[in-house]
């Protein structure tokens, strides 16, 4: 049985733990905050997880998967501090959603075993994982990571080179920036913006990627559109003022009950469970379609 050690017991770390357990993978988890660790230990969903008081307590582990805060310096310090405690056969995976893998491995002597495994939220449901090697990552660790993810029914895609934000988050960032810009300009409300996205792009993207759609619509037609629209798109390289104002007012979204929406009266657990059910149904439908095409 393969053994994975997850570092970080937050939203992503616990979702990964659930997924690995369901895939019959041995899971150890290190969470530095004692109160949070005790909370997880009391949760029946994690009864089969081996909780660690120290990362070094994890023995004979195939993969270390870092799922801590998205802070480059903290990630660098983590891998540097644990490097000597694990044999060279242990693959070091970072779940960063934005930083270059080579930057995270900057202070690691054995850079060849550091690789990016960008899981998507909700990680226990969403199939895709972006696998991002740096120029230093050894082929053995690349293939080991790809094989492991495939064996547990994830859909890993190996990127040919590293870039900030990788692929999915670059697409998502471009969409989010334009969405915030349209709201900031008073063209549409947040609710209307999301309604438009869900009932046009959202439904279509589950079945047809953006480049495939260009082929379907006609690349010549798209050229006529972009010549007219591209000059008007949001192209700022700094966060928009609407985003900065939310941060200044500590309106961080669901976690603080306020963001673009008011979450104070919403049963968040039930709301997210409903979202998960919808996502599972979408995955089921898309998978059935892909299987039909493969026949």
Backbone bond lengths (Angstrom), bond angles and torsions (degrees), N, CA, C in turn:
res aa  C-N    CA-C-N  psi(-1)  N-CA   C-N-CA  omega(-1)  CA-C   N-CA-C  phi
1 X - - - 1.467 - - 1.525 109.65 -
2 X 1.336 115.16 131.86 1.460 118.37 178.79 1.526 110.43 -75.00
3 X 1.327 114.99 152.76 1.457 121.89 -173.98 1.528 108.97 -124.94
4 X 1.321 115.84 125.03 1.466 122.79 179.33 1.518 108.86 -117.56
5 X 1.315 116.09 134.36 1.467 121.05 174.15 1.517 108.58 -111.34
6 X 1.324 116.18 117.64 1.463 122.30 179.30 1.517 109.09 -96.12
7 X 1.315 116.75 130.53 1.461 121.26 176.51 1.519 108.01 -107.65
8 X 1.321 115.36 110.73 1.453 121.11 -177.50 1.513 111.29 118.02
9 X 1.327 116.72 116.58 1.456 121.52 -177.33 1.512 113.08 -105.88
10 X 1.311 116.20 34.65 1.459 120.15 178.01 1.517 112.09 -88.20
11 X 1.323 116.01 -154.26 1.469 122.82 -175.37 1.524 111.45 -58.25
12 X 1.336 116.87 -49.37 1.457 120.39 -177.84 1.522 111.83 -74.18
13 X 1.327 117.24 -43.74 1.464 120.72 -177.24 1.514 112.45 -60.16
14 X 1.322 117.26 -42.68 1.466 120.33 -178.76 1.527 111.37 -72.38
15 X 1.332 117.16 -34.39 1.462 119.91 177.11 1.530 110.14 -65.12
16 X 1.323 116.34 -40.02 1.471 120.39 177.34 1.520 110.64 -65.87
17 X 1.317 116.53 -40.43 1.467 120.10 178.89 1.524 110.45 -59.38
18 X 1.321 117.44 -44.43 1.463 121.60 178.66 1.524 111.03 -60.62
19 X 1.317 115.00 -44.28 1.463 118.73 -177.69 1.528 110.84 -65.02
20 X 1.330 116.90 -46.37 1.461 120.39 -178.86 1.529 111.52 -63.44
21 X 1.322 116.77 -39.44 1.461 119.79 177.76 1.524 110.89 -61.04
22 X 1.331 116.03 -43.83 1.464 120.14 179.32 1.525 111.60 -64.26
23 X 1.339 116.16 -25.90 1.466 121.23 179.34 1.527 111.35 -90.68
24 X 1.343 116.58 8.85 1.470 123.20 177.58 1.538 112.51 64.45
25 X 1.320 114.42 39.03 1.458 121.60 174.97 1.523 108.65 -100.86
26 X 1.313 117.20 137.82 1.463 121.27 175.52 1.529 108.46 -70.30
27 X 1.329 116.99 128.09 1.463 121.56 -173.73 1.522 111.10 -123.69
28 X 1.329 115.37 124.34 1.457 122.03 167.09 1.517 107.42 -110.00
29 X 1.327 116.15 149.33 1.462 118.62 -177.90 1.523 109.51 -140.37
30 X 1.332 114.82 132.13 1.462 120.39 174.94 1.515 108.99 -113.42
31 X 1.322 115.64 123.84 1.462 123.25 174.61 1.519 107.34 -127.06
32 X 1.332 115.66 118.70 1.461 120.90 -173.67 1.514 114.81 -68.98
33 X 1.333 117.31 -28.62 1.461 119.99 -179.67 1.530 109.10 -83.37
34 X 1.319 115.80 115.92 1.473 121.21 -173.13 1.524 111.91 -59.61
35 X 1.325 117.22 -42.70 1.467 120.20 -178.81 1.523 111.20 -61.47
36 X 1.319 115.82 -41.40 1.462 119.88 179.02 1.527 110.33 -67.73
37 X 1.332 116.83 -40.33 1.461 120.12 178.67 1.524 110.86 -62.01
38 X 1.317 116.71 -42.51 1.463 120.69 179.79 1.527 111.14 -66.28
39 X 1.322 115.98 -36.02 1.462 120.68 177.54 1.530 110.23 -62.43
40 X 1.316 116.60 -43.75 1.461 121.21 179.86 1.527 111.38 -68.44
41 X 1.321 116.13 -38.74 1.469 120.44 -179.80 1.530 111.75 -63.69
42 X 1.333 115.96 -27.51 1.468 120.71 -179.66 1.527 112.52 -84.95
43 X 1.340 116.25 -7.66 1.455 121.54 -177.66 1.531 109.21 -86.87
44 X 1.326 117.04 124.37 1.463 121.67 -177.80 1.529 112.44 -59.94
45 X 1.321 116.74 -26.81 1.460 120.28 -178.57 1.525 112.50 -65.51
46 X 1.344 115.64 -18.63 1.469 119.82 -175.86 1.532 112.59 -116.45
47 X 1.319 116.80 22.39 1.460 120.13 -176.99 1.525 112.79 -63.36
48 X 1.329 117.21 -26.65 1.464 120.21 -178.98 1.526 112.95 -90.87
49 X 1.312 116.81 -0.56 1.465 120.78 178.42 1.525 109.52 -81.05
50 X 1.326 116.27 139.46 1.466 121.67 174.47 1.525 107.30 -90.60
51 X 1.318 117.20 108.76 1.459 120.90 -179.03 1.531 110.14 -86.62
52 X 1.323 115.56 134.25 1.460 122.17 -174.58 1.522 111.23 -108.71
53 X 1.310 116.48 140.14 1.460 120.97 172.69 1.518 110.99 -87.76
54 X 1.330 116.03 -18.81 1.461 122.57 177.15 1.523 107.90 -144.44
55 X 1.321 117.42 141.85 1.460 120.52 179.57 1.522 110.75 -59.60
56 X 1.324 115.76 -35.45 1.467 120.61 -177.71 1.528 112.45 -66.94
57 X 1.329 117.59 -12.85 1.462 120.99 177.82 1.523 111.92 -72.02
58 X 1.324 116.69 -14.00 1.460 120.91 -179.25 1.528 109.22 -79.35
59 X 1.319 117.11 122.35 1.461 122.10 -176.44 1.530 110.84 -118.97
60 X 1.334 114.64 150.29 1.468 122.34 175.72 1.525 111.33 48.87
61 X 1.300 115.24 56.65 1.458 121.23 -176.95 1.528 109.60 -106.89
62 X 1.332 116.15 138.69 1.462 121.29 -179.47 1.530 112.06 -82.47
63 X 1.338 114.98 -39.88 1.460 120.12 -177.36 1.533 110.53 -134.45
64 X 1.322 115.90 134.75 1.461 121.95 164.18 1.517 105.92 -99.18
65 X 1.325 117.68 124.74 1.463 120.83 178.17 1.522 108.79 -117.36
66 X 1.305 115.21 110.16 1.471 121.82 -179.27 1.511 109.62 -82.90
67 X 1.337 116.45 125.45 1.464 122.20 179.18 1.525 108.97 -136.13
68 X 1.337 115.48 48.84 1.464 120.41 -178.93 1.529 109.92 -96.20
69 X 1.325 116.10 -172.84 1.451 121.89 -177.32 1.527 111.85 -57.02
70 X 1.325 116.00 147.33 1.470 121.19 -178.04 1.526 109.43 -79.78
71 X 1.332 113.54 77.55 1.464 121.96 -179.59 1.525 106.94 -137.24
72 X 1.317 117.48 117.14 1.464 121.45 -172.90 1.517 112.46 -58.88
73 X 1.314 117.47 -47.25 1.465 120.56 -177.14 1.529 111.48 -63.07
74 X 1.325 116.79 -40.25 1.467 120.52 -179.92 1.526 110.37 -65.38
75 X 1.313 116.50 -40.43 1.461 120.18 178.59 1.528 110.43 -66.29
76 X 1.306 117.07 -42.53 1.465 120.68 178.10 1.527 110.89 -59.01
77 X 1.307 115.82 -46.49 1.468 120.91 -178.37 1.527 111.19 -63.97
78 X 1.335 116.32 -37.70 1.464 119.91 -179.50 1.526 111.24 -61.35
79 X 1.312 117.06 -53.75 1.463 119.94 -176.66 1.528 111.76 -65.90
80 X 1.311 115.72 -36.13 1.467 118.92 177.34 1.527 110.92 -63.28
81 X 1.343 116.13 -38.56 1.466 120.39 -175.16 1.524 113.34 -75.49
82 X 1.333 118.04 -26.17 1.464 119.70 -175.63 1.528 112.85 -100.85
83 X 1.312 117.24 -8.69 1.468 121.00 -171.76 1.525 113.47 -52.10
84 X 1.320 117.30 -46.23 1.464 120.71 -173.70 1.524 113.42 -77.44
85 X 1.311 118.28 -7.27 1.464 121.76 -177.28 1.523 112.93 -89.92
86 X 1.335 117.08 -6.77 1.457 119.74 -177.06 1.522 110.54 -129.71
87 X 1.332 117.30 144.45 1.466 120.39 -179.79 1.521 111.55 -66.11
88 X 1.326 115.89 162.30 1.465 120.14 -177.45 1.525 112.51 -63.67
89 X 1.332 117.31 -16.91 1.465 121.02 179.35 1.525 112.13 -73.42
90 X 1.333 117.44 -18.50 1.466 121.25 -179.96 1.527 109.78 -77.48
91 X 1.312 115.99 125.70 1.463 121.22 179.02 1.521 109.47 -88.24
92 X 1.332 116.51 131.95 1.460 122.73 178.76 1.527 109.15 -97.69
93 X 1.331 116.50 112.44 1.467 121.90 -179.37 1.520 110.03 -108.02
94 X 1.320 115.82 135.46 1.457 119.91 173.66 1.523 109.01 -112.94
95 X 1.321 115.93 135.10 1.459 121.71 179.54 1.533 111.19 -93.60
96 X 1.329 116.82 22.56 1.458 119.40 177.84 1.520 110.80 -53.84
97 X 1.314 115.97 145.77 1.461 120.08 178.63 1.526 111.75 -106.23
98 X 1.338 116.60 3.93 1.459 117.38 -174.87 1.526 115.05 -148.27
99 X 1.334 118.78 -37.70 1.460 120.70 -170.88 1.526 113.06 -76.47
100 X 1.332 115.48 149.62 1.448 120.96 174.17 1.522 109.46 -64.28
101 X 1.317 117.21 138.04 1.462 121.21 -179.76 1.518 110.36 -65.61
102 X 1.314 117.01 -36.09 1.461 120.85 178.05 1.524 111.13 -63.65
103 X 1.331 117.86 -31.71 1.467 121.15 177.75 1.524 110.49 -71.91
104 X 1.329 116.82 -41.14 1.465 120.20 178.62 1.521 110.68 -64.65
105 X 1.334 116.71 -35.24 1.468 121.56 -178.40 1.525 112.91 -88.45
106 X 1.310 116.90 9.00 1.468 121.05 -172.65 1.523 113.51 -53.60
107 X 1.337 117.93 -40.62 1.466 121.38 -176.37 1.530 113.55 -98.76
108 X 1.323 116.37 6.21 1.462 121.10 -179.90 1.525 109.21 -88.83
109 X 1.309 116.75 131.48 1.465 120.39 -179.74 1.528 110.85 -69.50
110 X 1.319 115.88 -43.10 1.468 120.66 -179.17 1.530 109.69 -96.77
111 X 1.308 115.23 70.87 1.460 121.12 -176.79 1.527 112.51 -64.01
112 X 1.334 115.70 -19.49 1.455 119.69 -175.80 1.521 113.18 -67.25
113 X 1.331 118.49 -15.55 1.463 119.00 -178.48 1.525 113.37 -104.97
114 X 1.328 117.98 8.82 1.465 121.60 178.13 1.527 109.22 -98.02
115 X 1.319 116.14 128.98 1.458 121.53 -177.51 1.531 109.39 -144.09
116 X 1.301 116.32 152.27 1.462 120.58 177.13 1.515 110.94 -91.25
117 X 1.320 116.43 132.66 1.469 122.30 171.66 1.523 106.44 -127.45
118 X 1.298 115.64 93.07 1.464 120.98 -175.20 1.524 109.96 -89.33
119 X 1.332 115.35 96.91 1.462 121.86 174.81 1.530 108.57 -80.93
120 X 1.324 115.63 156.10 1.456 120.32 -178.09 1.518 111.41 -113.23
121 X 1.302 115.22 141.59 1.459 121.83 -179.91 1.537 109.98 -77.93
122 X 1.338 118.19 136.05 1.466 127.52 -4.28 1.531 110.87 -77.04
123 X 1.332 115.48 122.10 1.466 121.47 -169.51 1.519 113.36 -65.97
124 X 1.332 117.85 -22.37 1.464 119.86 179.38 1.529 111.69 -82.38
125 X 1.341 116.78 -2.41 1.460 120.54 -179.13 1.532 111.71 -124.34
126 X 1.322 117.76 -50.14 1.466 121.53 -173.89 1.528 111.12 -62.83
127 X 1.331 118.47 124.35 1.462 120.78 -172.82 1.528 115.53 -72.48
128 X 1.337 117.85 -36.77 1.467 120.04 -170.00 1.522 113.00 -70.94
129 X 1.335 115.53 141.40 1.463 122.88 170.11 1.523 107.10 -133.57
130 X 1.319 117.14 123.43 1.461 120.49 173.00 1.530 108.14 -81.97
131 X 1.313 117.25 124.60 1.461 122.38 177.79 1.524 107.23 -105.56
132 X 1.343 115.27 119.98 1.463 119.87 -171.88 1.523 110.74 -124.94
133 X 1.327 117.81 104.28 1.456 119.63 173.44 1.526 109.76 -83.70
134 X 1.317 116.28 154.58 1.458 119.65 168.97 1.520 107.41 -92.25
135 X 1.318 116.76 -179.29 1.463 120.06 177.84 1.521 110.96 -65.78
136 X 1.349 116.96 -17.01 1.465 121.30 -177.49 1.530 112.95 -93.29
137 X 1.329 117.73 -18.42 1.462 120.61 -172.24 1.524 111.34 -64.05
138 X 1.322 115.69 130.42 1.465 121.93 -178.79 1.526 110.81 -74.67
139 X 1.330 116.10 145.41 1.463 121.97 -178.79 1.533 111.92 -58.81
140 X 1.342 115.93 -34.58 1.466 119.60 179.43 1.523 111.29 -59.05
141 X 1.333 116.71 -45.58 1.467 120.51 -178.82 1.535 111.03 -70.81
142 X 1.324 116.78 -30.61 1.465 120.02 176.57 1.529 110.15 -64.62
143 X 1.313 116.14 -51.69 1.463 120.67 -177.93 1.525 111.55 -67.18
144 X 1.321 116.76 -37.47 1.461 121.02 177.27 1.528 110.36 -60.11
145 X 1.328 116.17 -43.65 1.466 121.16 -179.23 1.520 111.40 -67.45
146 X 1.321 116.42 -45.30 1.468 120.21 179.19 1.523 110.94 -61.33
147 X 1.319 117.03 -44.39 1.468 120.97 -178.71 1.522 111.34 -64.00
148 X 1.340 116.13 -40.97 1.459 119.91 179.82 1.525 110.78 -62.74
149 X 1.323 117.42 -46.93 1.459 121.18 -178.01 1.529 111.13 -64.65
150 X 1.308 116.53 -40.12 1.460 119.92 177.56 1.524 111.35 -64.98
151 X 1.337 116.47 -35.46 1.465 120.55 -177.86 1.520 112.82 -68.39
152 X 1.340 117.28 -21.53 1.466 120.43 179.69 1.535 111.34 -107.02
153 X 1.336 115.19 20.70 1.469 122.79 172.85 1.523 114.51 67.50
154 X 1.321 117.06 25.09 1.457 119.49 166.21 1.526 108.12 -83.44
155 X 1.322 116.45 168.28 1.462 121.60 178.72 1.531 108.38 -116.84
156 X 1.347 116.68 83.22 1.466 119.15 -177.70 1.522 112.16 -79.08
157 X 1.326 115.72 142.38 1.462 122.32 173.60 1.524 107.05 -122.92
158 X 1.327 116.46 124.18 1.457 122.26 -178.58 1.526 109.33 -88.35
159 X 1.337 116.67 115.40 1.458 119.92 178.58 1.522 109.91 -76.22
160 X 1.318 116.61 144.77 1.458 121.63 -175.37 1.523 112.26 -76.50
161 X 1.316 116.95 -24.42 1.463 121.44 176.12 1.521 108.46 -156.87
162 X 1.331 116.56 159.45 1.460 120.09 -178.73 1.528 110.90 -85.88
163 X 1.310 114.35 147.81 1.460 122.37 177.44 1.526 106.87 -154.09
164 X 1.323 117.70 147.77 1.461 121.18 -178.90 1.533 110.68 -56.10
165 X 1.343 116.11 128.72 1.461 120.49 178.01 1.507 114.32 80.91
166 X 1.366 115.88 -7.82 1.464 121.32 178.38 1.533 110.57 59.88
167 X 1.322 118.82 -136.61 1.472 119.36 -176.85 1.527 111.21 -105.15
168 X 1.319 116.94 -57.80 1.472 120.22 -173.56 1.522 112.21 -60.30
169 X 1.337 117.03 -43.42 1.459 118.25 -178.12 1.526 112.82 -73.52
170 X 1.323 117.26 -24.14 1.468 118.47 173.42 1.529 109.55 -69.05
171 X 1.335 115.75 -41.51 1.459 118.91 176.65 1.528 110.75 -63.92
172 X 1.343 115.20 -44.82 1.457 120.57 -179.18 1.522 111.79 -64.72
173 X 1.332 116.59 -39.15 1.470 120.70 -179.77 1.523 111.21 -65.80
174 X 1.329 116.01 -40.50 1.464 119.09 178.87 1.530 110.63 -64.05
175 X 1.325 116.24 -42.13 1.466 120.62 179.16 1.525 110.75 -66.03
176 X 1.339 116.61 -44.11 1.467 120.27 -178.47 1.524 111.57 -65.17
177 X 1.336 116.19 -39.13 1.469 119.30 179.22 1.515 110.75 -62.55
178 X 1.321 117.61 -45.33 1.461 120.66 179.02 1.524 110.62 -65.74
179 X 1.343 117.03 -37.84 1.466 120.67 179.00 1.523 110.99 -62.61
180 X 1.348 116.27 -47.24 1.467 119.73 178.90 1.524 111.12 -63.53
181 X 1.318 116.63 -37.37 1.463 120.69 179.94 1.521 111.36 -63.49
182 X 1.325 116.59 -41.59 1.463 120.29 -179.84 1.529 111.67 -65.93
183 X 1.332 116.35 -36.88 1.467 120.42 176.84 1.526 109.69 -69.75
184 X 1.336 115.96 -43.81 1.466 121.08 -179.15 1.530 111.45 -60.89
185 X 1.324 116.94 -34.80 1.462 121.30 -179.42 1.527 112.63 -80.00
186 X 1.353 116.45 -3.97 1.456 120.00 177.80 1.517 113.86 78.50
187 X 1.308 117.41 17.91 1.452 121.34 -178.72 1.522 111.65 -78.50
188 X 1.349 115.54 -29.91 1.455 120.79 -175.04 1.525 107.88 -157.42
189 X 1.323 117.58 155.12 1.463 121.36 176.30 1.530 109.37 -84.93
190 X 1.352 118.32 162.33 1.474 119.63 176.54 1.521 112.13 -55.67
191 X 1.352 117.04 -41.52 1.455 120.59 -179.01 1.535 111.17 -64.80
192 X 1.333 115.75 -42.37 1.464 119.62 179.93 1.523 111.08 -68.16
193 X 1.330 115.93 -39.54 1.462 120.41 178.01 1.526 110.61 -58.24
194 X 1.337 116.12 -49.55 1.458 120.03 -179.27 1.526 111.72 -65.23
195 X 1.315 116.72 -36.49 1.472 120.95 177.70 1.530 110.04 -60.74
196 X 1.319 115.95 -45.93 1.469 120.80 179.40 1.524 110.59 -62.12
197 X 1.344 116.46 -45.57 1.463 120.55 -177.67 1.533 111.33 -63.81
198 X 1.336 116.17 -44.39 1.472 119.80 -177.50 1.521 112.32 -66.10
199 X 1.343 116.51 -40.98 1.462 119.78 -173.12 1.522 113.61 -93.72
200 X 1.327 117.16 10.99 1.470 120.20 173.37 1.524 108.85 -132.18
201 X 1.323 116.18 -79.71 1.469 120.77 -178.39 1.519 111.96 -63.61
202 X 1.335 117.03 -44.30 1.454 120.71 -173.98 1.506 113.03 -58.47
203 X 1.318 116.35 -50.33 1.459 120.88 -179.68 1.523 110.40 -64.39
204 X 1.312 116.46 -41.83 1.462 120.07 -176.52 1.531 112.20 -70.72
205 X 1.338 117.16 -38.48 1.451 120.57 -177.79 1.524 112.89 -65.69
206 X 1.327 117.36 -23.86 1.458 120.03 177.89 1.523 111.19 -67.52
207 X 1.329 116.37 -18.38 1.462 120.93 -174.66 1.522 112.85 -121.68
208 X 1.345 116.79 -24.25 1.459 120.94 -173.64 1.525 109.83 -141.95
209 X 1.329 116.81 121.23 1.465 121.24 179.11 1.517 111.48 -71.54
210 X 1.350 117.37 163.18 1.467 120.66 -174.64 1.524 114.38 -62.92
211 X 1.336 117.95 -33.70 1.466 119.22 179.94 1.530 111.31 -78.51
212 X 1.323 116.82 -36.41 1.464 120.48 174.44 1.528 109.85 -61.44
213 X 1.352 115.90 -39.35 1.460 119.67 -179.90 1.522 111.36 -65.76
214 X 1.355 115.87 -33.21 1.467 118.79 177.23 1.527 110.36 -64.06
215 X 1.346 116.09 -39.01 1.462 119.36 177.00 1.522 111.32 -64.66
216 X 1.340 115.70 -40.58 1.471 119.92 -179.09 1.528 110.74 -65.71
217 X 1.332 116.02 -43.90 1.471 120.26 -177.87 1.521 112.32 -75.27
218 X 1.320 116.08 -29.18 1.466 120.85 -175.54 1.516 110.10 111.12
219 X 1.325 116.34 118.59 1.464 120.63 -177.85 1.526 110.53 -66.78
220 X 1.325 117.33 -31.36 1.460 120.34 177.21 1.524 111.00 -67.40
221 X 1.337 116.21 -39.32 1.465 120.24 176.63 1.526 110.37 -63.13
222 X 1.345 115.28 -41.84 1.471 119.39 179.81 1.524 110.73 -63.92
223 X 1.322 117.73 -36.29 1.459 120.48 178.71 1.525 110.68 -61.78
224 X 1.317 116.64 -40.70 1.467 120.08 178.97 1.524 110.71 -63.15
225 X 1.349 116.34 -37.85 1.461 120.83 -179.84 1.524 111.15 -68.41
226 X 1.343 116.30 -48.53 1.469 118.96 -173.77 1.522 112.45 -68.47
227 X 1.326 117.04 -30.57 1.466 118.70 177.08 1.523 111.15 -61.83
228 X 1.317 115.90 -29.89 1.466 121.42 -179.08 1.525 111.93 -89.61
229 X 1.367 116.86 -36.83 1.464 121.23 -171.53 1.537 113.43 -93.13
230 X 1.348 117.46 -38.02 1.460 120.17 -175.10 1.534 114.11 -49.03
231 X 1.349 118.80 -44.21 1.476 118.27 -177.84 1.531 113.99 -63.37
232 X 1.345 116.96 -16.19 1.467 120.12 -177.03 1.520 113.05 -100.63
233 X 1.340 118.06 -5.24 1.458 120.86 -177.52 1.526 111.22 -72.10
234 X 1.326 115.85 151.73 1.465 121.58 175.60 1.526 109.03 -64.40
235 X 1.331 116.66 126.73 1.464 120.07 -179.74 1.527 112.66 -133.25
236 X 1.348 115.90 22.97 1.456 119.77 179.19 1.519 112.11 -64.64
237 X 1.328 116.50 145.22 1.466 120.79 179.62 1.528 111.40 -102.68
238 X 1.311 117.26 4.11 1.460 123.01 174.93 1.526 108.76 -118.17
239 X 1.345 117.97 155.58 1.467 119.78 176.40 1.519 111.21 -55.19
240 X 1.315 117.38 142.08 1.457 121.38 -179.97 1.528 110.53 -71.03
241 X 1.316 116.59 156.56 1.467 120.77 -177.06 1.527 111.47 -62.24
242 X 1.340 117.84 -33.95 1.464 120.33 179.09 1.528 110.46 -62.69
243 X 1.323 116.47 -34.66 1.467 122.43 178.15 1.527 110.14 -72.35
244 X 1.319 116.15 -45.75 1.468 120.70 -179.96 1.521 111.69 -62.27
245 X 1.329 117.37 -38.49 1.466 121.05 -179.71 1.523 111.42 -65.22
246 X 1.308 116.98 -38.57 1.465 120.27 176.92 1.533 110.22 -62.57
247 X 1.322 116.77 -42.51 1.464 121.14 178.97 1.527 110.42 -64.65
248 X 1.317 116.73 -45.05 1.476 121.31 -179.47 1.528 111.27 -60.56
249 X 1.307 116.65 -35.15 1.468 121.67 -179.55 1.531 112.93 -90.05
250 X 1.351 114.83 9.27 1.472 121.52 179.44 1.529 112.36 55.49
251 X 1.309 114.37 35.08 1.465 120.51 175.41 1.526 106.98 -98.23
252 X 1.333 115.45 83.19 1.460 121.99 -172.65 1.521 113.17 -91.07
253 X 1.318 117.33 4.83 1.456 119.59 -179.79 1.510 112.22 106.04
254 X 1.313 116.87 -147.16 1.455 123.01 -175.17 1.525 111.95 -56.53
255 X 1.332 117.39 -36.21 1.468 120.81 -176.05 1.532 112.90 -65.58
256 X 1.345 117.36 -23.53 1.463 120.08 178.33 1.531 111.62 -115.77
257 X 1.333 116.32 8.68 1.474 123.50 178.97 1.520 113.87 73.93
258 X 1.333 117.95 -1.26 1.461 120.58 177.57 1.517 110.17 -143.61
259 X 1.305 115.44 139.13 1.461 122.53 173.73 1.518 105.20 -157.97
260 X 1.304 117.55 -123.39 1.461 120.05 168.69 1.525 109.80 -70.90
261 X 1.344 115.46 -24.70 1.464 122.20 -179.24 1.525 110.26 -118.02
262 X 1.328 115.73 163.41 1.466 122.82 172.03 1.530 107.41 -96.96
263 X 1.327 116.53 114.53 1.463 121.93 -177.29 1.521 112.97 -102.82
264 X 1.320 117.39 5.15 1.456 121.09 -170.43 1.528 113.65 -66.19
265 X 1.320 117.82 -26.68 1.468 119.99 -177.51 1.537 112.53 -105.18
266 X 1.322 116.10 7.48 1.467 120.97 -176.55 1.530 110.22 -95.36
267 X 1.332 116.42 134.53 1.464 121.10 170.48 1.525 106.39 -75.83
268 X 1.322 116.44 96.31 1.468 121.68 -170.17 1.524 112.40 -63.68
269 X 1.319 116.73 -40.17 1.460 120.30 -178.91 1.527 110.35 -62.18
270 X 1.323 116.03 -45.83 1.460 120.51 179.08 1.533 110.85 -66.72
271 X 1.304 116.23 -40.61 1.466 121.97 -179.20 1.531 110.48 -60.63
272 X 1.330 116.65 -47.22 1.458 120.55 -179.32 1.525 111.53 -69.41
273 X 1.333 116.45 -33.97 1.469 120.03 176.97 1.529 110.11 -62.69
274 X 1.326 116.33 -40.39 1.462 120.63 177.68 1.530 110.67 -64.47
275 X 1.339 115.74 -40.12 1.467 120.49 177.05 1.528 110.41 -61.53
276 X 1.332 116.15 -42.06 1.469 121.14 179.44 1.529 110.66 -61.57
277 X 1.337 116.43 -42.44 1.468 120.76 -179.71 1.531 110.80 -62.75
278 X 1.316 116.08 -41.97 1.466 120.15 178.82 1.528 109.94 -63.79
279 X 1.336 115.85 -43.96 1.453 120.31 -179.66 1.526 111.43 -62.18
280 X 1.320 116.37 -41.02 1.467 120.63 177.96 1.530 111.10 -61.71
281 X 1.322 116.81 -39.97 1.461 120.56 178.41 1.528 111.66 -67.22
282 X 1.334 115.95 -37.99 1.469 120.14 176.88 1.526 110.08 -63.88
283 X 1.342 116.42 -46.04 1.472 121.30 179.54 1.527 110.42 -60.11
284 X 1.324 115.70 -41.71 1.466 120.52 179.79 1.521 110.64 -61.95
285 X 1.327 116.65 -43.85 1.464 120.95 -178.35 1.529 111.31 -67.68
286 X 1.343 116.88 -44.13 1.463 120.73 -179.46 1.528 110.36 -66.51
287 X 1.332 116.87 -39.85 1.466 121.15 179.03 1.521 111.31 -63.18
288 X 1.326 116.43 -40.94 1.466 120.46 179.06 1.523 110.57 -63.33
289 X 1.322 115.51 -38.84 1.472 120.31 178.89 1.518 110.38 -66.63
290 X 1.341 117.48 -42.60 1.466 121.21 -179.95 1.527 110.89 -65.08
291 X 1.331 116.14 -39.95 1.470 120.19 178.27 1.523 111.25 -63.76
292 X 1.327 116.28 -36.80 1.467 121.20 178.62 1.524 110.38 -65.80
293 X 1.338 116.76 -40.04 1.464 121.88 179.96 1.520 110.61 -67.12
294 X 1.342 116.93 -36.31 1.462 121.48 -177.72 1.527 113.36 -70.89
295 X 1.324 116.71 -20.60 1.463 120.10 -176.94 1.531 111.49 -71.34
